[in-house]
Amino acid sequence: MAHEPILQNWSSKHAELFGNHIVHLKHRLHESPLFSNDALARLIETVPREHYHVNTMNQEVHDPKSWRDGEIGDASGHDVIEAVRTGNIWVLIQRVGEIDPAYQQVIDQIFGEFESHVPDLETYKQKMSILISSPNVQVYYHCDIPGQSLWQIRGRKKVYVYPNTAPFLHQEAMERIILNETDEQETPYRQWFDDYADIIDLEPGEMLHWPINGPHRVVNHDCLNVSFTTEHWTDALRNRYVNHYANGLLRRTLGMKNPGIATSGPALWSKLALTAAHRYSGLRRKNQMTYKVDFRVDPTAPFGMRDIEAYELAK
Ligand SMILES: [Fe+2]
């Protein structure tokens, strides 16, 4: 199985599209035993606390303030999956390649295939996170910093992907996210943005890869969803990150209004140096965040969760 291709319908046009436009492909990982209920239940029962989030949110409207963090407690893996199936929760298991080498093999194969298909593509710091989520839940409008792909295993979800330029994503907002000045990767959203989105109903056995930092939001159909995301870096993505980082600093320290984007040469080198100096000087805000945890997964309770006394979790 490890040698059969994961990507099912790659064609030469995808090499030209990859990274610049949405790539929507078929894969075969929805048939892999690594994503069966038994395998997921085992993962849930062994996942270290720092590798997972359980969340709930308002299903009806865009309301980032309704987003809450919870804990699995001592529920069995199958009970957690049952709570997700009948409830209103979202389980995210992060960096699964570090938990079980079988998932790392899948990550290695995925990026091996991308690199064999796309000339000069060299990826690093690849990660996989598994999402198990209730019918109709949503992930609000946001953008991610590394390269992102979304892979559907079970259920169906509607994915909205927006252009990665203003007014959908302002450079200043990106700089705030990269400098860790906002707790969330939330960027301002207005409903009319949807008129400019690519809207894809993602089915089991399908994946999407979208341009770097492309804002997106996800709404589950009325069914349990199992998906995973992959993220990766390349030199080009790192250079873009460095530009945002350095431009954020230049705006703050020198009051520059519109610092440009440098993709090569001395202008890029000076931004690399500025970013490295700031990161290693300890001036950058720490990546560690604090979460208020105030519910526990419970398949017997309404919405698959019950309130507990709130406590803080740093991770
Ligand atoms: Fe995302």
py3Dmol code that shows the C-alpha trace and the ligand (Angstrom):
import py3Dmol

protein = """\
ATOM      1  CA  MET A   1       0.000   0.000   0.000  1.00  0.00           C
ATOM      2  CA  ALA A   2       2.835   2.382   0.868  1.00  0.00           C
ATOM      3  CA  HIS A   3       3.982   2.319  -2.755  1.00  0.00           C
ATOM      4  CA  GLU A   4       0.643   2.945  -4.426  1.00  0.00           C
ATOM      5  CA  PRO A   5       0.271   6.643  -5.186  1.00  0.00           C
ATOM      6  CA  ILE A   6      -1.868   8.610  -2.743  1.00  0.00           C
ATOM      7  CA  LEU A   7      -2.792  11.235  -5.351  1.00  0.00           C
ATOM      8  CA  GLN A   8      -5.155   9.700  -7.877  1.00  0.00           C
ATOM      9  CA  ASN A   9      -5.600  12.166 -10.707  1.00  0.00           C
ATOM     10  CA  TRP A  10      -2.532  14.389 -10.828  1.00  0.00           C
ATOM     11  CA  SER A  11      -1.944  15.856 -14.301  1.00  0.00           C
ATOM     12  CA  SER A  12       0.714  18.187 -15.671  1.00  0.00           C
ATOM     13  CA  LYS A  13      -1.540  21.236 -15.276  1.00  0.00           C
ATOM     14  CA  HIS A  14      -1.471  20.760 -11.498  1.00  0.00           C
ATOM     15  CA  ALA A  15       2.288  21.342 -11.448  1.00  0.00           C
ATOM     16  CA  GLU A  16       1.655  24.791 -12.932  1.00  0.00           C
ATOM     17  CA  LEU A  17      -1.258  25.530 -10.607  1.00  0.00           C
ATOM     18  CA  PHE A  18       0.332  24.263  -7.372  1.00  0.00           C
ATOM     19  CA  GLY A  19       0.909  27.092  -4.890  1.00  0.00           C
ATOM     20  CA  ASN A  20      -0.568  29.764  -7.164  1.00  0.00           C
ATOM     21  CA  HIS A  21      -4.199  28.650  -7.514  1.00  0.00           C
ATOM     22  CA  ILE A  22      -6.513  26.153  -5.878  1.00  0.00           C
ATOM     23  CA  VAL A  23      -5.622  22.548  -6.628  1.00  0.00           C
ATOM     24  CA  HIS A  24      -8.522  20.111  -6.114  1.00  0.00           C
ATOM     25  CA  LEU A  25      -7.505  16.475  -6.410  1.00  0.00           C
ATOM     26  CA  LYS A  26      -8.615  12.935  -5.630  1.00  0.00           C
ATOM     27  CA  HIS A  27      -6.706  10.820  -3.115  1.00  0.00           C
ATOM     28  CA  ARG A  28      -7.204   7.364  -1.632  1.00  0.00           C
ATOM     29  CA  LEU A  29      -6.541   7.946   2.074  1.00  0.00           C
ATOM     30  CA  HIS A  30     -10.243   7.690   2.928  1.00  0.00           C
ATOM     31  CA  GLU A  31      -9.717   3.935   2.434  1.00  0.00           C
ATOM     32  CA  SER A  32      -6.726   3.788   4.794  1.00  0.00           C
ATOM     33  CA  PRO A  33      -7.178   1.907   8.093  1.00  0.00           C
ATOM     34  CA  LEU A  34      -5.216   4.741   9.741  1.00  0.00           C
ATOM     35  CA  PHE A  35      -8.425   6.798   9.687  1.00  0.00           C
ATOM     36  CA  SER A  36     -10.933   4.108  10.762  1.00  0.00           C
ATOM     37  CA  ASN A  37     -12.935   4.712  13.945  1.00  0.00           C
ATOM     38  CA  ASP A  38     -10.789   2.153  15.783  1.00  0.00           C
ATOM     39  CA  ALA A  39      -7.551   3.874  14.747  1.00  0.00           C
ATOM     40  CA  LEU A  40      -8.939   7.317  15.626  1.00  0.00           C
ATOM     41  CA  ALA A  41     -10.216   6.038  18.987  1.00  0.00           C
ATOM     42  CA  ARG A  42      -6.726   4.698  19.745  1.00  0.00           C
ATOM     43  CA  LEU A  43      -5.172   8.033  18.825  1.00  0.00           C
ATOM     44  CA  ILE A  44      -7.630   9.902  21.058  1.00  0.00           C
ATOM     45  CA  GLU A  45      -6.778   7.623  23.974  1.00  0.00           C
ATOM     46  CA  THR A  46      -3.027   8.085  23.600  1.00  0.00           C
ATOM     47  CA  VAL A  47      -2.729  11.720  22.504  1.00  0.00           C
ATOM     48  CA  PRO A  48      -0.667  13.843  24.932  1.00  0.00           C
ATOM     49  CA  ARG A  49      -2.554  16.902  26.242  1.00  0.00           C
ATOM     50  CA  GLU A  50      -0.314  19.334  24.377  1.00  0.00           C
ATOM     51  CA  HIS A  51      -1.216  17.682  21.048  1.00  0.00           C
ATOM     52  CA  TYR A  52      -4.971  18.242  21.040  1.00  0.00           C
ATOM     53  CA  HIS A  53      -7.768  20.807  21.182  1.00  0.00           C
ATOM     54  CA  VAL A  54     -11.466  20.215  21.663  1.00  0.00           C
ATOM     55  CA  ASN A  55     -13.632  23.185  20.754  1.00  0.00           C
ATOM     56  CA  THR A  56     -17.231  24.221  20.475  1.00  0.00           C
ATOM     57  CA  MET A  57     -18.722  27.255  18.770  1.00  0.00           C
ATOM     58  CA  ASN A  58     -21.959  28.860  17.661  1.00  0.00           C
ATOM     59  CA  GLN A  59     -23.103  26.919  14.593  1.00  0.00           C
ATOM     60  CA  GLU A  60     -25.513  29.499  13.307  1.00  0.00           C
ATOM     61  CA  VAL A  61     -23.534  32.681  12.773  1.00  0.00           C
ATOM     62  CA  HIS A  62     -20.004  34.026  12.464  1.00  0.00           C
ATOM     63  CA  ASP A  63     -19.187  34.667  16.127  1.00  0.00           C
ATOM     64  CA  PRO A  64     -15.520  34.116  17.012  1.00  0.00           C
ATOM     65  CA  LYS A  65     -16.254  34.993  20.663  1.00  0.00           C
ATOM     66  CA  SER A  66     -18.410  31.858  20.969  1.00  0.00           C
ATOM     67  CA  TRP A  67     -15.350  29.631  20.360  1.00  0.00           C
ATOM     68  CA  ARG A  68     -14.583  27.659  23.562  1.00  0.00           C
ATOM     69  CA  ASP A  69     -11.857  25.185  24.549  1.00  0.00           C
ATOM     70  CA  GLY A  70     -12.546  21.897  26.333  1.00  0.00           C
ATOM     71  CA  GLU A  71     -10.880  18.663  27.429  1.00  0.00           C
ATOM     72  CA  ILE A  72     -11.362  14.980  26.632  1.00  0.00           C
ATOM     73  CA  GLY A  73     -11.088  13.882  30.288  1.00  0.00           C
ATOM     74  CA  ASP A  74     -11.281  10.118  30.701  1.00  0.00           C
ATOM     75  CA  ALA A  75     -13.846   9.425  27.966  1.00  0.00           C
ATOM     76  CA  SER A  76     -12.909   6.454  25.770  1.00  0.00           C
ATOM     77  CA  GLY A  77     -11.909   7.116  22.179  1.00  0.00           C
ATOM     78  CA  HIS A  78     -15.162   5.629  20.847  1.00  0.00           C
ATOM     79  CA  ASP A  79     -17.180   7.721  23.341  1.00  0.00           C
ATOM     80  CA  VAL A  80     -15.445  10.858  22.079  1.00  0.00           C
ATOM     81  CA  ILE A  81     -16.277   9.945  18.472  1.00  0.00           C
ATOM     82  CA  GLU A  82     -19.891   9.301  19.518  1.00  0.00           C
ATOM     83  CA  ALA A  83     -19.997  12.691  21.286  1.00  0.00           C
ATOM     84  CA  VAL A  84     -18.730  14.326  18.102  1.00  0.00           C
ATOM     85  CA  ARG A  85     -21.305  12.468  15.980  1.00  0.00           C
ATOM     86  CA  THR A  86     -24.241  13.629  18.096  1.00  0.00           C
ATOM     87  CA  GLY A  87     -22.857  16.887  19.494  1.00  0.00           C
ATOM     88  CA  ASN A  88     -21.444  20.247  18.547  1.00  0.00           C
ATOM     89  CA  ILE A  89     -17.711  19.819  18.946  1.00  0.00           C
ATOM     90  CA  TRP A  90     -14.498  19.845  17.059  1.00  0.00           C
ATOM     91  CA  VAL A  91     -11.530  17.604  17.974  1.00  0.00           C
ATOM     92  CA  LEU A  92      -8.139  18.564  16.554  1.00  0.00           C
ATOM     93  CA  ILE A  93      -5.193  16.196  17.022  1.00  0.00           C
ATOM     94  CA  GLN A  94      -2.029  18.042  16.115  1.00  0.00           C
ATOM     95  CA  ARG A  95       1.301  16.818  14.744  1.00  0.00           C
ATOM     96  CA  VAL A  96       0.150  13.196  14.523  1.00  0.00           C
ATOM     97  CA  GLY A  97       3.409  12.184  12.824  1.00  0.00           C
ATOM     98  CA  GLU A  98       5.140  12.762  16.183  1.00  0.00           C
ATOM     99  CA  ILE A  99       2.594  10.531  17.963  1.00  0.00           C
ATOM    100  CA  ASP A 100       2.655   7.525  15.615  1.00  0.00           C
ATOM    101  CA  PRO A 101       5.254   6.843  12.879  1.00  0.00           C
ATOM    102  CA  ALA A 102       2.542   5.294  10.663  1.00  0.00           C
ATOM    103  CA  TYR A 103       1.140   8.811  10.097  1.00  0.00           C
ATOM    104  CA  GLN A 104       4.646  10.179   9.519  1.00  0.00           C
ATOM    105  CA  GLN A 105       4.974   7.676   6.658  1.00  0.00           C
ATOM    106  CA  VAL A 106       1.819   9.094   5.096  1.00  0.00           C
ATOM    107  CA  ILE A 107       3.173  12.651   5.440  1.00  0.00           C
ATOM    108  CA  ASP A 108       6.465  11.600   3.852  1.00  0.00           C
ATOM    109  CA  GLN A 109       4.664   9.916   0.969  1.00  0.00           C
ATOM    110  CA  ILE A 110       2.336  12.876   0.343  1.00  0.00           C
ATOM    111  CA  PHE A 111       5.185  15.368   0.134  1.00  0.00           C
ATOM    112  CA  GLY A 112       7.341  12.914  -1.809  1.00  0.00           C
ATOM    113  CA  GLU A 113       4.583  12.796  -4.431  1.00  0.00           C
ATOM    114  CA  PHE A 114       4.165  16.583  -4.526  1.00  0.00           C
ATOM    115  CA  GLU A 115       7.926  17.031  -4.923  1.00  0.00           C
ATOM    116  CA  SER A 116       8.125  14.417  -7.669  1.00  0.00           C
ATOM    117  CA  HIS A 117       5.354  16.184  -9.610  1.00  0.00           C
ATOM    118  CA  VAL A 118       6.213  19.872  -9.117  1.00  0.00           C
ATOM    119  CA  PRO A 119       9.591  20.919 -10.562  1.00  0.00           C
ATOM    120  CA  ASP A 120      11.965  22.459  -7.989  1.00  0.00           C
ATOM    121  CA  LEU A 121       9.507  21.999  -5.119  1.00  0.00           C
ATOM    122  CA  GLU A 122      11.374  21.306  -1.884  1.00  0.00           C
ATOM    123  CA  THR A 123       9.281  21.192   1.268  1.00  0.00           C
ATOM    124  CA  TYR A 124      10.244  20.947   4.917  1.00  0.00           C
ATOM    125  CA  LYS A 125       8.686  21.092   8.410  1.00  0.00           C
ATOM    126  CA  GLN A 126       5.688  19.105   7.115  1.00  0.00           C
ATOM    127  CA  LYS A 127       2.958  18.332   9.634  1.00  0.00           C
ATOM    128  CA  MET A 128      -0.401  16.582   9.731  1.00  0.00           C
ATOM    129  CA  SER A 129      -3.334  17.358  12.046  1.00  0.00           C
ATOM    130  CA  ILE A 130      -6.514  15.254  12.179  1.00  0.00           C
ATOM    131  CA  LEU A 131      -9.930  16.905  12.596  1.00  0.00           C
ATOM    132  CA  ILE A 132     -12.983  14.986  13.832  1.00  0.00           C
ATOM    133  CA  SER A 133     -15.961  17.318  13.847  1.00  0.00           C
ATOM    134  CA  SER A 134     -19.707  17.344  14.456  1.00  0.00           C
ATOM    135  CA  PRO A 135     -22.463  17.814  11.875  1.00  0.00           C
ATOM    136  CA  ASN A 136     -22.929  21.475  10.882  1.00  0.00           C
ATOM    137  CA  VAL A 137     -20.039  22.923  12.925  1.00  0.00           C
ATOM    138  CA  GLN A 138     -17.921  25.611  11.353  1.00  0.00           C
ATOM    139  CA  VAL A 139     -14.428  26.999  11.448  1.00  0.00           C
ATOM    140  CA  TYR A 140     -14.571  30.759  11.135  1.00  0.00           C
ATOM    141  CA  TYR A 141     -12.776  32.875   8.546  1.00  0.00           C
ATOM    142  CA  HIS A 142      -9.023  32.810   9.179  1.00  0.00           C
ATOM    143  CA  CYS A 143      -5.688  32.338   7.469  1.00  0.00           C
ATOM    144  CA  ASP A 144      -2.758  30.059   8.245  1.00  0.00           C
ATOM    145  CA  ILE A 145       0.916  30.968   8.086  1.00  0.00           C
ATOM    146  CA  PRO A 146       2.497  27.877   6.398  1.00  0.00           C
ATOM    147  CA  GLY A 147       1.382  26.191   3.168  1.00  0.00           C
ATOM    148  CA  GLN A 148      -1.924  24.373   3.809  1.00  0.00           C
ATOM    149  CA  SER A 149      -3.893  21.485   2.341  1.00  0.00           C
ATOM    150  CA  LEU A 150      -7.160  19.943   3.509  1.00  0.00           C
ATOM    151  CA  TRP A 151      -7.888  16.238   2.956  1.00  0.00           C
ATOM    152  CA  GLN A 152     -11.378  14.803   3.367  1.00  0.00           C
ATOM    153  CA  ILE A 153     -11.776  11.285   4.813  1.00  0.00           C
ATOM    154  CA  ARG A 154     -15.453  10.954   5.845  1.00  0.00           C
ATOM    155  CA  GLY A 155     -18.508  13.204   5.708  1.00  0.00           C
ATOM    156  CA  ARG A 156     -18.799  16.360   3.643  1.00  0.00           C
ATOM    157  CA  LYS A 157     -17.840  19.955   4.209  1.00  0.00           C
ATOM    158  CA  LYS A 158     -18.233  23.215   2.350  1.00  0.00           C
ATOM    159  CA  VAL A 159     -14.922  25.038   2.033  1.00  0.00           C
ATOM    160  CA  TYR A 160     -14.767  28.740   1.149  1.00  0.00           C
ATOM    161  CA  VAL A 161     -11.360  29.929  -0.055  1.00  0.00           C
ATOM    162  CA  TYR A 162     -10.831  33.680  -0.570  1.00  0.00           C
ATOM    163  CA  PRO A 163      -8.112  35.619  -2.417  1.00  0.00           C
ATOM    164  CA  ASN A 164      -4.966  36.203  -0.331  1.00  0.00           C
ATOM    165  CA  THR A 165      -4.926  39.939  -1.070  1.00  0.00           C
ATOM    166  CA  ALA A 166      -6.794  43.016   0.215  1.00  0.00           C
ATOM    167  CA  PRO A 167      -9.602  43.482   1.082  1.00  0.00           C
ATOM    168  CA  PHE A 168      -9.825  39.788   1.981  1.00  0.00           C
ATOM    169  CA  LEU A 169      -6.420  39.789   3.651  1.00  0.00           C
ATOM    170  CA  HIS A 170      -4.604  43.038   4.475  1.00  0.00           C
ATOM    171  CA  GLN A 171      -0.848  43.000   4.721  1.00  0.00           C
ATOM    172  CA  GLU A 172      -1.063  44.653   8.152  1.00  0.00           C
ATOM    173  CA  ALA A 173      -3.325  41.853   9.423  1.00  0.00           C
ATOM    174  CA  MET A 174      -0.823  39.262   8.223  1.00  0.00           C
ATOM    175  CA  GLU A 175       1.977  41.128  10.014  1.00  0.00           C
ATOM    176  CA  ARG A 176       0.006  41.182  13.271  1.00  0.00           C
ATOM    177  CA  ILE A 177      -0.561  37.409  13.047  1.00  0.00           C
ATOM    178  CA  ILE A 178       3.100  36.709  12.274  1.00  0.00           C
ATOM    179  CA  LEU A 179       4.334  38.966  15.090  1.00  0.00           C
ATOM    180  CA  ASN A 180       1.972  37.113  17.463  1.00  0.00           C
ATOM    181  CA  GLU A 181       0.083  40.285  18.318  1.00  0.00           C
ATOM    182  CA  THR A 182      -3.280  38.584  17.983  1.00  0.00           C
ATOM    183  CA  ASP A 183      -4.174  35.448  19.874  1.00  0.00           C
ATOM    184  CA  GLU A 184      -6.045  33.992  16.951  1.00  0.00           C
ATOM    185  CA  GLN A 185      -5.495  33.775  13.262  1.00  0.00           C
ATOM    186  CA  GLU A 186      -8.733  35.659  12.854  1.00  0.00           C
ATOM    187  CA  THR A 187      -8.912  38.297  10.184  1.00  0.00           C
ATOM    188  CA  PRO A 188     -11.907  40.583   9.633  1.00  0.00           C
ATOM    189  CA  TYR A 189     -14.696  38.897   7.673  1.00  0.00           C
ATOM    190  CA  ARG A 190     -17.734  40.308   5.905  1.00  0.00           C
ATOM    191  CA  GLN A 191     -20.477  38.227   4.411  1.00  0.00           C
ATOM    192  CA  TRP A 192     -20.091  39.756   0.942  1.00  0.00           C
ATOM    193  CA  PHE A 193     -16.588  38.268   0.784  1.00  0.00           C
ATOM    194  CA  ASP A 194     -18.394  35.020  -0.079  1.00  0.00           C
ATOM    195  CA  ASP A 195     -19.248  36.461  -3.516  1.00  0.00           C
ATOM    196  CA  TYR A 196     -15.501  36.367  -4.269  1.00  0.00           C
ATOM    197  CA  ALA A 197     -14.754  32.961  -2.744  1.00  0.00           C
ATOM    198  CA  ASP A 198     -14.118  29.658  -4.438  1.00  0.00           C
ATOM    199  CA  ILE A 199     -16.704  27.397  -2.798  1.00  0.00           C
ATOM    200  CA  ILE A 200     -16.023  23.669  -2.870  1.00  0.00           C
ATOM    201  CA  ASP A 201     -18.052  20.808  -1.407  1.00  0.00           C
ATOM    202  CA  LEU A 202     -15.290  18.492  -0.314  1.00  0.00           C
ATOM    203  CA  GLU A 203     -16.146  14.786  -0.513  1.00  0.00           C
ATOM    204  CA  PRO A 204     -14.343  11.771   0.981  1.00  0.00           C
ATOM    205  CA  GLY A 205     -11.283  11.025  -1.144  1.00  0.00           C
ATOM    206  CA  GLU A 206     -10.782  14.659  -2.208  1.00  0.00           C
ATOM    207  CA  MET A 207      -8.173  17.217  -1.183  1.00  0.00           C
ATOM    208  CA  LEU A 208      -7.582  20.928  -1.653  1.00  0.00           C
ATOM    209  CA  HIS A 209      -4.385  22.934  -1.660  1.00  0.00           C
ATOM    210  CA  TRP A 210      -4.708  26.720  -1.839  1.00  0.00           C
ATOM    211  CA  PRO A 211      -2.332  29.657  -2.274  1.00  0.00           C
ATOM    212  CA  ILE A 212      -0.265  30.707   0.741  1.00  0.00           C
ATOM    213  CA  ASN A 213      -2.151  32.549   3.520  1.00  0.00           C
ATOM    214  CA  GLY A 214      -5.419  32.272   1.541  1.00  0.00           C
ATOM    215  CA  PRO A 215      -8.218  33.107   4.005  1.00  0.00           C
ATOM    216  CA  HIS A 216     -10.749  30.306   4.317  1.00  0.00           C
ATOM    217  CA  ARG A 217     -13.667  29.078   6.349  1.00  0.00           C
ATOM    218  CA  VAL A 218     -15.321  25.681   6.581  1.00  0.00           C
ATOM    219  CA  VAL A 219     -18.911  24.597   7.271  1.00  0.00           C
ATOM    220  CA  ASN A 220     -19.691  20.921   7.807  1.00  0.00           C
ATOM    221  CA  HIS A 221     -22.682  19.371   6.109  1.00  0.00           C
ATOM    222  CA  ASP A 222     -25.174  17.602   8.380  1.00  0.00           C
ATOM    223  CA  CYS A 223     -22.883  14.635   9.122  1.00  0.00           C
ATOM    224  CA  LEU A 224     -19.850  13.605  11.159  1.00  0.00           C
ATOM    225  CA  ASN A 225     -16.666  14.761   9.425  1.00  0.00           C
ATOM    226  CA  VAL A 226     -13.185  13.258   9.533  1.00  0.00           C
ATOM    227  CA  SER A 227     -10.515  15.270   7.737  1.00  0.00           C
ATOM    228  CA  PHE A 228      -6.881  16.151   8.121  1.00  0.00           C
ATOM    229  CA  THR A 229      -4.762  19.126   7.237  1.00  0.00           C
ATOM    230  CA  THR A 230      -1.179  19.108   6.096  1.00  0.00           C
ATOM    231  CA  GLU A 231       1.149  22.067   6.354  1.00  0.00           C
ATOM    232  CA  HIS A 232       4.589  22.651   4.917  1.00  0.00           C
ATOM    233  CA  TRP A 233       7.268  25.246   4.278  1.00  0.00           C
ATOM    234  CA  THR A 234       9.434  26.006   1.253  1.00  0.00           C
ATOM    235  CA  ASP A 235      12.146  28.648   0.787  1.00  0.00           C
ATOM    236  CA  ALA A 236       9.659  30.806  -1.143  1.00  0.00           C
ATOM    237  CA  LEU A 237       7.111  30.553   1.677  1.00  0.00           C
ATOM    238  CA  ARG A 238       9.796  31.321   4.243  1.00  0.00           C
ATOM    239  CA  ASN A 239      10.834  34.411   2.248  1.00  0.00           C
ATOM    240  CA  ARG A 240       7.254  35.606   2.196  1.00  0.00           C
ATOM    241  CA  TYR A 241       7.026  35.068   5.957  1.00  0.00           C
ATOM    242  CA  VAL A 242      10.262  37.013   6.453  1.00  0.00           C
ATOM    243  CA  ASN A 243       8.913  39.903   4.368  1.00  0.00           C
ATOM    244  CA  HIS A 244       5.768  40.140   6.503  1.00  0.00           C
ATOM    245  CA  TYR A 245       7.790  39.844   9.694  1.00  0.00           C
ATOM    246  CA  ALA A 246      10.347  42.484   8.728  1.00  0.00           C
ATOM    247  CA  ASN A 247       7.714  44.807   7.249  1.00  0.00           C
ATOM    248  CA  GLY A 248       5.733  44.593  10.492  1.00  0.00           C
ATOM    249  CA  LEU A 249       8.848  45.681  12.387  1.00  0.00           C
ATOM    250  CA  LEU A 250       9.632  48.471   9.918  1.00  0.00           C
ATOM    251  CA  ARG A 251       6.090  49.794  10.221  1.00  0.00           C
ATOM    252  CA  ARG A 252       6.355  49.777  14.006  1.00  0.00           C
ATOM    253  CA  THR A 253       9.900  51.071  14.504  1.00  0.00           C
ATOM    254  CA  LEU A 254      10.412  53.383  11.520  1.00  0.00           C
ATOM    255  CA  GLY A 255       6.775  54.225  10.818  1.00  0.00           C
ATOM    256  CA  MET A 256       7.104  53.033   7.231  1.00  0.00           C
ATOM    257  CA  LYS A 257       3.717  53.168   5.502  1.00  0.00           C
ATOM    258  CA  ASN A 258       4.069  50.676   2.676  1.00  0.00           C
ATOM    259  CA  PRO A 259       7.167  48.534   3.023  1.00  0.00           C
ATOM    260  CA  GLY A 260       7.596  46.545  -0.191  1.00  0.00           C
ATOM    261  CA  ILE A 261       7.990  42.827  -0.790  1.00  0.00           C
ATOM    262  CA  ALA A 262      11.501  41.605  -1.678  1.00  0.00           C
ATOM    263  CA  THR A 263      11.845  38.156  -3.177  1.00  0.00           C
ATOM    264  CA  SER A 264      15.605  38.104  -3.773  1.00  0.00           C
ATOM    265  CA  GLY A 265      18.879  40.014  -3.487  1.00  0.00           C
ATOM    266  CA  PRO A 266      20.119  42.447  -0.828  1.00  0.00           C
ATOM    267  CA  ALA A 267      16.627  43.693   0.078  1.00  0.00           C
ATOM    268  CA  LEU A 268      15.604  40.141   0.975  1.00  0.00           C
ATOM    269  CA  TRP A 269      18.904  39.481   2.794  1.00  0.00           C
ATOM    270  CA  SER A 270      18.434  42.529   5.004  1.00  0.00           C
ATOM    271  CA  LYS A 271      14.906  41.370   5.849  1.00  0.00           C
ATOM    272  CA  LEU A 272      16.221  37.901   6.678  1.00  0.00           C
ATOM    273  CA  ALA A 273      18.823  39.489   8.973  1.00  0.00           C
ATOM    274  CA  LEU A 274      16.305  41.801  10.640  1.00  0.00           C
ATOM    275  CA  THR A 275      13.862  38.942  11.243  1.00  0.00           C
ATOM    276  CA  ALA A 276      16.540  36.614  12.602  1.00  0.00           C
ATOM    277  CA  ALA A 277      17.897  39.330  14.935  1.00  0.00           C
ATOM    278  CA  HIS A 278      14.435  40.052  16.305  1.00  0.00           C
ATOM    279  CA  ARG A 279      13.432  36.407  16.697  1.00  0.00           C
ATOM    280  CA  TYR A 280      16.619  35.410  18.496  1.00  0.00           C
ATOM    281  CA  SER A 281      16.824  38.522  20.645  1.00  0.00           C
ATOM    282  CA  GLY A 282      13.783  37.328  22.547  1.00  0.00           C
ATOM    283  CA  LEU A 283      11.829  40.440  21.519  1.00  0.00           C
ATOM    284  CA  ARG A 284       9.209  38.456  19.670  1.00  0.00           C
ATOM    285  CA  ARG A 285       6.183  37.535  21.701  1.00  0.00           C
ATOM    286  CA  LYS A 286       6.265  33.899  22.680  1.00  0.00           C
ATOM    287  CA  ASN A 287       4.330  31.363  20.645  1.00  0.00           C
ATOM    288  CA  GLN A 288       2.911  29.921  23.831  1.00  0.00           C
ATOM    289  CA  MET A 289      -0.731  30.761  24.335  1.00  0.00           C
ATOM    290  CA  THR A 290      -3.125  30.359  27.228  1.00  0.00           C
ATOM    291  CA  TYR A 291      -6.516  28.738  26.743  1.00  0.00           C
ATOM    292  CA  LYS A 292      -9.455  28.844  29.108  1.00  0.00           C
ATOM    293  CA  VAL A 293     -10.774  25.276  29.309  1.00  0.00           C
ATOM    294  CA  ASP A 294     -14.380  25.171  30.532  1.00  0.00           C
ATOM    295  CA  PHE A 295     -16.051  22.002  29.210  1.00  0.00           C
ATOM    296  CA  ARG A 296     -15.459  18.254  29.046  1.00  0.00           C
ATOM    297  CA  VAL A 297     -16.500  15.857  26.270  1.00  0.00           C
ATOM    298  CA  ASP A 298     -19.499  13.768  27.381  1.00  0.00           C
ATOM    299  CA  PRO A 299     -21.500  11.687  24.886  1.00  0.00           C
ATOM    300  CA  THR A 300     -24.456  11.509  27.280  1.00  0.00           C
ATOM    301  CA  ALA A 301     -24.807  15.289  27.619  1.00  0.00           C
ATOM    302  CA  PRO A 302     -26.564  17.676  25.209  1.00  0.00           C
ATOM    303  CA  PHE A 303     -24.203  18.788  22.425  1.00  0.00           C
ATOM    304  CA  GLY A 304     -21.707  16.083  23.539  1.00  0.00           C
ATOM    305  CA  MET A 305     -20.234  18.263  26.284  1.00  0.00           C
ATOM    306  CA  ARG A 306     -20.805  19.493  29.802  1.00  0.00           C
ATOM    307  CA  ASP A 307     -19.497  22.585  31.538  1.00  0.00           C
ATOM    308  CA  ILE A 308     -16.719  22.225  34.093  1.00  0.00           C
ATOM    309  CA  GLU A 309     -15.041  24.744  36.353  1.00  0.00           C
ATOM    310  CA  ALA A 310     -12.803  26.807  34.081  1.00  0.00           C
ATOM    311  CA  TYR A 311      -9.034  26.500  34.291  1.00  0.00           C
ATOM    312  CA  GLU A 312      -6.156  27.841  32.231  1.00  0.00           C
ATOM    313  CA  LEU A 313      -4.036  25.707  29.947  1.00  0.00           C
ATOM    314  CA  ALA A 314      -0.791  27.019  28.501  1.00  0.00           C
ATOM    315  CA  LYS A 315       0.556  25.354  25.365  1.00  0.00           C
TER     316      LYS A 315
END
"""
ligand_1 = """\
1
LIG
Fe -7.001 26.827 8.335
"""
view = py3Dmol.view(width=600, height=400)
view.addModel(protein, "pdb")
view.setStyle({"model": 0}, {"cartoon": {"style": "trace"}})
view.addModel(ligand_1, "xyz")
view.setStyle({"model": 1}, {"stick": {}})
view.zoomTo()
view.show()
